[in-house]
């Protein structure tokens, strides 16, 4: 039987924590930073935990069951 390939684009964006949650970094922190206020840029630097509804989908893409 064939193996399931990892979706490489998703593997670069998401990581799985030790407890099985999916961690993702915020978008919109790449360019046009002069227009965004300091508080918004500070919050975009941190990571966030993906919602439980999306967790199962992303884990299937990156083969972390």
C-alpha positions in Angstrom: 0.0 0.0 0.0 1.2 3.5 -0.8 2.3 6.0 1.8 0.7 9.4 2.5 2.9 12.3 1.4 3.3 15.3 3.7 1.8 18.5 2.3 5.1 20.5 2.4 3.5 24.0 2.2 1.5 23.2 5.3 4.4 21.6 7.1 6.3 24.8 6.9 3.5 26.9 8.3 2.2 24.7 11.1 3.9 22.8 14.0 2.4 20.4 16.5 3.1 21.0 20.2 3.9 18.2 22.7 0.2 18.1 23.8 -1.0 17.7 20.2 -2.2 21.3 19.6 -1.3 22.9 16.3 0.7 26.1 16.5 0.7 28.8 13.8 2.2 32.2 13.5 0.1 35.2 12.5 0.0 36.6 9.0 0.2 40.3 8.0 3.6 40.9 9.5 5.7 40.9 6.4 5.4 44.3 4.6 3.5 47.6 4.9 4.5 47.7 8.6 4.6 51.5 8.7 0.8 51.7 8.4 0.2 49.3 11.3 0.3 50.5 14.8 2.7 49.3 17.4 0.2 47.2 19.4 -0.9 45.3 16.3 2.6 44.5 15.2 3.5 43.3 18.7 0.6 40.9 18.8 1.3 39.6 15.3 4.8 38.6 16.4 3.5 35.9 18.7 2.1 32.5 17.7 -1.4 31.2 18.3 -3.1 27.9 18.8 -5.3 26.7 15.9 -9.0 26.2 16.6 -10.1 22.6 17.3 -12.1 22.6 14.1 -9.1 23.2 11.9 -6.7 21.0 14.0 -7.8 17.7 12.5 -7.5 19.0 9.0 -4.0 20.3 9.4 -2.8 17.3 11.3 -4.0 15.1 8.3 -2.1 17.3 5.9 1.2 17.2 7.8 0.8 13.5 8.9 0.9 14.2 12.7 -1.9 12.0 14.1 
